[in-house]
């Protein structure tokens, strides 16, 4: 198995596109339903009259493709097209949509276009074609034009901002009675700043509108259908596309899947629920290797060792390079690590050493001391420092405001109850969030329930979208098949060097034929090592796997 290389540094794009004056004969973009209407595939009809003609003009755009940057490969081209801010009023304000492509290497074998999304919400995808070109097999490269895009409001696509200071972006907060009122004030201030800074735009930064942008991009590219690979949040985006445009979805791979019924508060709570079986598995693994690691001879003893260190750090924080690590920090930092028991054990051993004042291996403590992730940069578009947070919450709050209580006290009650049920992370997941003070959604949440063909791919031990989440999406997509990697660790499966999973996905991309039945693969040492390699926080946006931030999908 070859090691994955880091992508080239983020590149710039400053290409613009013009609107063609001629009208397209038809447009394929679904118009939004009114807030009070039933949202279903039946609502995906284009508006009549002036709105229809306005969408036709969008569909007739001719992108000005140019080399993205001198340092980039010549075949990697970028452009910018326009999309409506509000699809109910396509003649109104417009947004930029930054797009990219790498053409298929064999024109005679070309099947069509393959769009992709790296996750988020708020993950930039403009540079996905570079990563996909590196990782896909040559047969798939001959078959597809690889298409990337920064979703609306993200990166170079009219980036949104709430004007947040770095400290205000920190949102996974443990419940404490003495700090809860401060946390409520933080959440309210966060929402107020977003409303003040971008209140006219944020209501339209939603998954449904991004799916509509994808279909407009399909029309601009002159394609009848699109194929797609989406990771994490990108699975939800792909599923919403199949709901709105089932006849335009060709070959859809949904890797590390979101449960559409739990978008989005419930998905954050999945992090807590999923951590408990992962924690139990970790205690068993570490106990079996007690001679090597010394954390306890039984799972119960390992459990006690963990909680003893949490209590100890709460009383006297651990000093890591001048940064105090509390018991809450240990719970939060270890939550995602438990899904890889060896890696979690090595990290925890280093934490114990640090607590005892012994030398540590800093590279193993990146979950506590490492960078929070790189920000996109580039010429031509100034990307606000808080763009990732602003675009994340626009989607998480705006997709389904009904999932979020307006009563702060309900979050207190949930945090207390869930800390008891899910002690590792329950209060972090269920406590107050900015969505409690966000405006109501412009549209109801999309009910995903269709027979469009797609392939759901899922590791058994995924920290961000646990296995039941992937199973739930598979059940909602009645025309789908599922690939489950037993023993698979990490968030993001394809490609991983596992012949079973990689072969199944690639065959589907090449032939369009789903497996006759669901497929069960078994993780290999190499494929799990690949997952650990790609958990590193310095993976650049645009990777074929989602950014490895523990507070994103």
N, C-alpha and C positions, 0 to 999 in steps of 0.2 A: 504494500500500500504506500503510495507516495504521500509525502507530507504536504499539507496545504500551505501554499505560499501566501504571505500577506499581499493585499492588493497594493497597487501603486498609490501614492498619496492622492487625496481627493483633488479632482481637477475642476477647472472652471468652465462655465458655459455662459456665453453672452449673446447667443444667437436669437434672433427674433423671427416671427412668422407673420405674414399678412393674411387678411381675410380675402378670399376670392370673391369678386363681385357677383359671379354667376351663382345661381341657386342649384343646390343638389336636388335631384328628383325626389329623394326621400331621406329622412334622417332616422337613425336607429336609437336615439337617446330617449330613455324613459323619462316622462315628466313626473314630478312628485305628486303624490296624492295630497289632498287637503288634510290638515291635521285631524279633522274629525272623521275622515273616511277610513274604510277598512284597507289596510296595506297588504297587498298580495301581488302575485304575478299579474293579475288582471289589471292592476293600476299602471302597468308599464306601457302605456300608450302615449304617443307623442301628442303635444297640444295642437290644436287646430289654428287656422288663420295666421295672424302675424307671428305667434309663437312658433308655429311650425316652420314658417319661412326663415325666422331668425336661426333656428337650429339647423336648417339646411345650409345657411351661410357658414355656420361653424364647421359643418361636416365637409365643406368644400375648401377648407384651408389647405394651402400648399406649404408644408414645412420647408424652411431653408436649412437643409442639412449641411453642417460644416464639421470639420475635425474639431473634436472637443478642446484639444490643447496640443501644442507642439510636442509635449513630452508623452502624449498618449499614442497608442497605436493608430495608424492612419485610418484603419477600418472602423474605429470607434467614433461615431458621429453624434452630434447633439443638435437640438433645435428647440424652439419654444412655440407652442400654439396657445390659443385663447380658449377658455371655457367659461360658461356663464357662472357668475357667482350664485345665482338663484335660478334653478331650472324652471321654476314657475314663471319667471320673468326673463326669458333668455335675451330679450332686447335691452336689458338693463346692464348693470355693472359686470365687468369681466375680470377673470383671474388669469395669470400666466400658468401654464403647465409645462414644465421642463421635461423633455423627452430625449431618449437616446436609442441608438441601435447599433448592432453589428450584423451585417447581412449574412445569410446562409452561405456556406463555403461552396456549395454545389447547386447552381441555379436549377439544373434539371431534376434534382432530387428534392427541391424545396417543397415543403408542405404548407407553410404559412408563417405566422408570427407567434412567438412565445413571450408573453409578458411575465413579469415577476414582481414580487413584493417581499421585502426582507423582514417585515414585522413592525411592531411599534405599540399602539398607533403612533405615528409621527416619525417612523423610520424612513430616511431618504433612500430612494431606489434608483437614482439616476445612473449609478455606476454598477448596478447589478449585471449588465451585459458583460462587463470585463470579467467579473467573477464567474459567471455562468460559462463564458467561453473557455475559461481555464479549467473548469471542473467537469463540464459535460463531456461525454464520450464523443469522438469524432463523428460517429454516425448521426448523433443528434445535432451537432454543429452543421452538418450538411443539410439537415432537414428544416431548420428554423432560422428566421431572422430573430435575433434576440433583442427584445424591446424593454427598455427601462424607463422609469419616470419617478420624479418626486411627487408624491400625492399632493393634492391641493393644500395650501397652507404650510407645506413642509419644504425645507431646503431652499431650492431655487424656484419653487412654484408659489410665488406671492407669499413668502413666509410670514406667518402670524407671530405676534408677540403680545404678552401681557405686561411687559415692563417690570418683570420680577427680578429681585435681587437673588443671588445664588442661594442664600439661606432660606428664602421663601419657597424654593423648588423642592426642598426635602419634605416628602409627604407621607412616608411610611413611619408613623409615630406610635410608640407603645402607649397603651392606656395607663394613665396614672390619675388618681382622683385629684391630686394637687395641681396637675397641669392641664386637665381637660378643658377648662374654660379658656386657657390660652390657646389650646389647639382649635377650639371652636372659633376664636377670634382670628386665628391664622387662616382657617378655611374660608371664613367670610371675607376677609381682606383679599385673599387670593382671587375669589370669584369677582369681587368688586373691581379689582384692578383689571381683570380680563374684560369685564363689561365696559369699563371706561376706555381702555386702550383699543379694543377691537370688537366692540359689541355689535357692529354692523356686519362683521365678517364671520365671527366664530360660530353663529348658529348654522352656517352653511358648510362648515368643515365637518362633514359626517361621512360615515362609510357608504351610505346610499349615494351621496353625491360623488364620492370617489369612484364608485362602481359606474355611475353615469359618465364620469370623465373617461373611464376605461373604454366604454362603448363608443363615446365620441372619438377617442383615439383610434379605435378600430375602424370607424367610418373614414377618418382622415387618411388612414393607411390604405384604404381601399380594400379591406378584407371583409369577407362575409362572416367569418368566425374568428375567435381568438383561442389560443391555448395559453396555459398559465401554470406557473409554479409559485405558490404562496406559502410563506412560513409564518407560523404563530398567528399574530393578528392578520397576516395575509391570508390565512385560511378562512377567516370570517369574511374578509373582503371578497375572496373568491366565491364563497357560498352565497353572499348577497348578490353578487353578479349573476350566478346561476339562477337565483330566484327572480331577478328582474328581467334577465335576458336568457332564458333557458335554451332557446334555439340558436343562440350565437356563441354558446360555450362549447368548445371542441374538446380538447384534452386538458383536464384540470387536475393538477397534483396539489393536494392540501396537506402540508407537512407540519406536524405538531399542532394539533387542531384545537380551536376554540369551540366551546359549547355555546351555540347561538342562543340558547334559552337563558344563559347566565351572563350575557353581555350587559353591563360590564361589572357591576358590583359583585355579582356572584363569581365571576372569573377571578377577581382579586381574592375573594374568600377561598377559592380553590387552592391558592398557595398555602393557606393554613391547613386545610383539610388534607391536601396531598402530602404535607410535610410529616404528618403523624405516622403513616405506614412506612415512609422512608426513614424516619428516625428509628422505628422499631427494627427495621432491617439493618440499620447501621449498628445498633447495639449488639445484635446477634453476630454480625460480621466481626466487630472489634473484639467481642468476647472469645470468639474462636481463635483469635490471634493475640491473646492476652500476653503470651510470653514475649512477643515482639514489641507490642505497644504499651502494655502495662496499664490499661484502662479498666480492667476488671475481668474476672474469670467467668462471669455470667452476664447475660443481657441486663439483669436487674442491677448488677454492680456497675456496669458501664453507664446505665441510666443515672445512677446515684452520682457517679463521678462527674457527669455532665452538669447536673443541677447543682452540685456542690460548687463547681467553678462559677456557674452563673451567680449563685448567692454571694460567693466570695468577691466577684467583680462588682457586684452591686454595692457591697460594703466598702471595697477599696478597688477602684478601677485599675485595670492592667495598663501599664505604660508601654505603648508600641511607638517607638520613634517620636516620643513627645505627645502622642495622641492617646487620651484616656479611653479605654475600652470597658464599658459597663456590662453588666449581665444582659441588659436589653440589647446591647450591641452584639453580644455573642449569639443571642437567639436569632436576631435578624441576619447577622452575617453567616451563620451556619445553616440557615433554613434551606437555601438552595443547594448547599454542599452535601447535605445528607443523601441526596439522590445518587451520589457516587461514593459509596462507603469507604473505599480506600483513600480517596482524596480527602474526604471529610475527616478520617482518622488522622491523617498526616497533619492537617490543619489544626485539629484539636490538640494534638500532642504539642505542637509549637505554641499554642495559646497557654497550655499548662506550664511549659518551660518559661514563657514570658512572665506568667504570674509568680513563678518561683525565682525570678530574677536571673534566669539562665540565658545564655546566648540562643538565638533563634535563627531559623532560615527565613529571611524576609520574603523570598519569592513565594513561599507557601502561605503567606498571610495577606495576599493581595485583596482578598475579600474584605479586609479590615483597613488596609493601608494604601491600596492601589488607587489609581485614578478613577474618576467616575465615568470615564468614557470620553472619546474624542468628539469634538464638534465639527460639523461640516464647515468648510471654508471655500472661498472661491472668489474670483473676480467677477464683476458685472452685477452681482446680486449680493447685497449686504444681508447676512443671515443673523437675526437677533440672537443674543446669547441664550435666551430662554425659549427659543423656537421649539425645541423638543418637548418642553413641558407644556407650552401653550397649545401645540397641536395635539398632544396626547390627551389633555383634559377636554379639549373641544370635542373630540370623538367620544371619550369615555363618559362624559356628561351628556353630550348632545345626542348621541345615538338613541338613548333610552332614559330620559329623565324620570320615567315612572319607576325605574328600579331604585331610585335614590329617595329616601325619606327626607322630608323638609323639617323634621323635628330633631334637633340636636340630641335631645335626651334619648331618642331611640338608638343612636349610635353608642351612647354610653352603655345602655343596657346590653346591646349586642356585643360590645367589646368585652364587657365583664363576663358574659356567658360564654363567649367563644374562647377567651383566655382559659377558662376552666375546661372546655371541651378539647381545645387544640392548643396546649400550653406553649408549644414552640413559637407560634406566630399568630394565634387567633386574634389577639387584641390589635396587633398591627393592621391586620386585614380588615377588621370590622369597625374600627374607630372612625371618627369624623373625617370626611373628605370634602374638597371644594364643591363637589356636585350637590351637596346639601343646599347650596345657595346659588346654584346655576339657574339660568332661565330655562323654561320648559322647552322640550324638543320641538322643532318645527314640524317634524313628522313622527309618527309612531315607529316603534322599533320594527324592523323587518322580521316577519315570521318566515324562517327558513324551513321549507318543507316542499321538496320537489323530487323529480325523478331524473334530473340531468345526470349524465355519467360523470363520475369523478373518482379519484383514487386518494383515499385518506391514509396517511402514513404516520405511524406513532411509535415512539419508544415506550417501553413499559415504565421506565423510571425517568420521567420528564418533570423537571422542577417547575416549569412555568405553565404548561398545559398538561396536567396529569392524565394518565391513561383514560380514566372515565370521561374526561372532556372530549378526547378524540372519539371514543365510542359513541358519545351523545351526538356529535356531528354526523358520524356515519349513519346513525339511526334516522336522523332528520333528512339526510340525502339518500332517498330510497333507491336511487339508481347507482349508488356508489359501491365500491368494494374497499376493503380495509387491509392494510399491511401492518401487522403488529410485530414489533421486535422484542421478543421476550428477553429479559435481562438487559435490554438496551438502556443505556444511560445517556443523559444529555438532552438538550433542547434543540431539535433539528436533526433529521435523519439523512436526507439525501443531498449529496452523495457522502458515503462514509467508508467506502472500501469493503463493505459487506456485500458479497456476491448475490446473496438472496434478495436483499432490499434493493440494491442498486440495479440488479438485473430486472426485477419486477417493474420498477418505475421506468427504467429506460425502454423496456419493451412496450409499455403503454404509450410513452411519448412517441415512439417510432411508428407504432401500428394503429394506435387508437383503440385497441382491444383491451378491455379490462379483464383481469383474471376471472375464470369461471366461478370462483368462490373466494372468500376471504383467505388471505395468506398469512401464515405464521412463520416468522424467521427467528433465528436465534443470534443474539449478539456475539461478536467475537472479541477477543482481547484487543485486536487492532481497531475495530470499529468503535469500541468504547474509549480507547485511547484517543481516537480522532475527535470524539465528542469532548473529551477533556481539553484537548488542544484548542478547540474552537470555543471554549468557555472563556478564554482569556479576554480581559477587558480592553486590550489594545487592538482588537479586531476592528477594522475600519468599517464605517457605514458602507453599505453596498456589498457586503459579504453575501455569499449564497445562503448563509444561515443568519438568523436574527442576531442583532447586537446582544451581547451577553450581559446586559444590565439586569440586575435582579428585580428592578421595579418596572419592567416593560414586558410586553408579549412579543 
